Amino acid sequence: MRKYELKTRGIMIFVFSLLISLLITGCDDRGGEKPTLTVSFDRDKLYGAGADCNINHSRVTFIMEGSPSFTKEAKLLVEYDKLRGVFVGTGSSDYIITQNDGTAIGTYMAYPNAYGSTAFTVIVDRFRDVKETVVINLYDIPEIELTADEYDIHHTESTKIYVKLTDQADNTANIPIKFTTNSGLLVNETVYTDDSGKAENIFEANEQIGNATVRAALGFCHNEYKEIVITRQ
């Protein structure tokens, strides 16, 4: 009788443990297959002061893959430095909800004067260990210095013109510079800066006299430019 009671008690403990395990698994998604998460930014460079050129923000795409019960209307938490920028998604700066297909789209905007690298981390609320971190590169818009060898030339001559870019985020190499003039000729319309942020071009008088205004603008933001005047005799 004693052995029977012990055996019965053992079976009851096993069944009870099994029920507890099933209950925990049913309430905690960690017992099942976890979804995957992908986060991507449309822009790899953001300029906080570039609102006029539409380069201070980026669309952020979230893609969850896995069981629809996990990916549909899933809450994705976002963590980032709120002193450098702000995220907007599903009406909140702290999270976004996926659609029925497991995708979601939000917007990240950099604040003016923000520069440097910063982390943007996304965590699946239902699976806290499913997360992804994207590094956002924030830049300040370079200052342009525009000079020429000669500002007064003969109407048959030419002169070299120079651009020098400076900034705080060390982002002045391989930047396209767009050159234009209201009179005369420029040898190149676009020149890329070298590793030190410098670029050169040549202005030709083109047999004309009078003043010519030469402009050098950033290729990714035409609203940022400098001008000089060259007089042709």
C-alpha positions in Angstrom: 0.0 0.0 0.0 2.9 2.3 0.9 4.6 1.6 -2.5 1.3 2.3 -4.3 0.9 5.6 -2.6 4.5 6.7 -3.5 4.0 5.6 -7.1 0.7 7.5 -7.3 2.3 10.6 -5.7 5.2 10.4 -8.2 2.8 10.3 -11.1 0.8 13.2 -9.8 4.0 15.3 -9.3 5.1 14.5 -12.9 1.7 15.4 -14.3 1.6 18.6 -12.2 5.1 19.5 -13.4 4.1 18.9 -17.0 1.0 21.1 -16.7 3.1 23.9 -15.2 5.6 23.5 -18.1 2.8 23.7 -20.7 1.3 26.7 -19.0 4.6 28.6 -19.0 5.3 27.7 -22.6 1.8 28.8 -23.6 2.3 32.2 -21.8 5.9 32.7 -22.8 6.8 32.7 -26.5 10.4 31.7 -25.7 9.2 28.1 -25.8 8.5 28.3 -29.5 10.3 29.3 -32.6 11.4 33.0 -32.5 10.9 35.5 -35.4 13.8 37.3 -37.1 14.2 41.0 -37.3 15.8 43.2 -40.0 16.1 47.0 -39.6 17.4 49.3 -42.4 17.9 53.0 -43.1 17.4 54.5 -46.5 20.2 57.0 -46.0 23.7 56.1 -44.7 24.5 59.7 -43.9 22.3 62.2 -42.1 23.0 66.0 -41.8 21.2 67.5 -38.8 21.3 71.0 -40.3 20.3 69.8 -43.8 16.5 70.4 -43.5 16.6 72.7 -46.6 18.1 70.0 -48.7 15.9 67.2 -47.2 19.0 65.3 -45.9 18.3 65.5 -42.2 16.1 62.4 -42.0 15.7 58.9 -43.2 13.0 56.3 -43.6 13.5 53.3 -41.4 12.1 49.9 -42.6 11.4 47.1 -40.1 10.9 43.5 -41.4 9.9 40.6 -39.1 9.8 37.1 -40.5 8.4 34.0 -38.9 5.1 32.8 -37.7 2.3 35.3 -38.4 1.2 35.0 -34.8 4.5 36.6 -33.8 5.1 39.0 -36.7 1.5 40.4 -37.1 0.9 43.6 -35.1 4.1 43.1 -33.2 5.4 45.9 -30.9 9.0 46.9 -31.6 10.7 49.0 -29.0 13.3 51.5 -30.1 16.2 52.9 -28.1 18.5 55.7 -29.2 20.1 58.9 -28.1 17.2 61.4 -27.9 19.6 64.3 -27.6 20.8 63.7 -31.2 17.6 62.9 -33.0 14.0 61.6 -32.8 12.1 58.6 -34.2 8.5 58.7 -35.2 6.6 55.5 -35.7 2.9 54.6 -35.0 2.5 57.9 -33.2 5.3 57.2 -30.7 9.0 58.0 -30.4 9.6 54.8 -28.4 8.0 52.1 -30.5 6.3 51.0 -33.7 3.7 48.4 -34.5 4.1 46.1 -37.5 1.4 45.6 -40.1 -0.3 42.3 -40.9 2.7 41.3 -43.2 5.2 41.9 -40.4 6.6 45.1 -41.8 6.6 48.7 -40.5 8.0 52.0 -41.7 9.0 54.9 -39.5 11.2 58.0 -39.7 14.3 59.0 -37.9 15.3 62.7 -37.9 18.7 64.1 -36.8 18.7 67.3 -34.7 20.7 70.4 -35.9 24.3 70.4 -34.7 24.2 66.6 -34.1 27.2 64.7 -35.5 29.1 61.5 -34.9 28.1 57.9 -34.7 25.1 56.8 -32.6 23.3 53.5 -32.0 19.7 52.8 -32.9 18.5 49.6 -31.2 15.2 47.8 -32.0 13.9 45.2 -29.6 10.9 42.9 -30.2 8.7 43.5 -27.1 7.4 39.9 -27.1 10.9 38.4 -27.5 13.4 40.7 -25.7 16.4 38.8 -26.9 15.4 39.4 -30.6 17.0 42.7 -31.4 19.1 44.6 -33.9 21.3 47.6 -33.6 22.0 50.0 -36.5 24.8 52.6 -36.4 23.6 56.0 -37.6 26.2 58.3 -39.0 25.4 62.0 -38.3 27.4 64.8 -40.0 27.5 68.5 -39.9 27.4 70.3 -43.2 31.0 71.3 -44.3 32.0 74.9 -44.5 33.1 75.9 -48.0 36.2 78.1 -48.7 36.4 79.3 -52.3 39.5 81.1 -53.7 41.2 81.8 -57.0 44.8 82.3 -58.1 43.8 85.6 -59.8 40.7 87.7 -59.4 41.6 90.0 -62.2 42.6 88.4 -65.5 42.9 89.3 -69.2 39.9 88.3 -71.3 42.0 85.7 -73.0 43.4 84.2 -69.9 42.3 81.6 -67.3 42.8 81.1 -63.5 42.7 78.2 -61.1 40.0 78.2 -58.5 40.2 76.2 -55.3 37.7 74.7 -52.8 38.5 73.7 -49.2 36.0 72.0 -47.0 36.1 71.9 -43.2 33.7 70.3 -40.7 33.6 68.7 -37.2 32.7 65.2 -38.3 35.7 64.6 -40.6 33.5 64.0 -43.6 35.2 66.1 -46.3 36.7 63.5 -48.6 35.2 62.5 -51.9 32.5 65.1 -51.7 31.1 66.3 -55.1 31.5 70.0 -55.7 29.2 71.6 -58.3 30.7 74.6 -60.1 28.6 77.1 -62.0 29.2 80.6 -63.5 27.1 83.3 -65.0 29.7 84.1 -67.7 32.9 82.5 -69.0 33.7 78.8 -68.9 34.6 76.2 -66.3 36.7 73.3 -67.3 34.7 70.9 -65.0 31.1 71.1 -63.8 31.7 68.6 -61.0 34.9 67.9 -59.0 35.3 65.5 -56.1 37.4 66.6 -53.1 40.5 64.6 -52.2 41.3 63.1 -48.8 42.0 66.5 -47.3 38.8 68.0 -48.5 40.3 70.0 -51.4 39.2 70.4 -55.0 40.5 72.4 -58.0 38.9 73.7 -61.2 39.8 76.2 -63.9 37.9 79.3 -64.9 38.4 80.6 -68.5 37.6 84.1 -69.5 36.4 82.9 -72.9 37.2 86.2 -74.7 34.7 88.1 -72.6 35.1 91.2 -70.4 33.4 92.2 -67.2 32.6 90.5 -64.0 31.9 86.8 -63.7 30.4 85.2 -60.6 31.7 81.7 -59.9 29.8 79.5 -57.5 30.9 76.3 -55.8 28.1 74.3 -54.1 28.0 71.0 -52.2 26.8 68.3 -54.6 24.4 66.8 -52.0 23.0 70.2 -50.9 23.0 73.0 -53.6 21.7 75.4 -51.0 25.2 75.3 -49.4 27.6 77.3 -51.6 30.2 80.1 -51.8 30.7 82.6 -54.6 33.6 84.7 -55.8 33.8 87.4 -58.5 36.5 87.3 -61.2 37.0 90.4 -63.3 38.1 90.1 -66.9 39.8 93.1 -68.6 
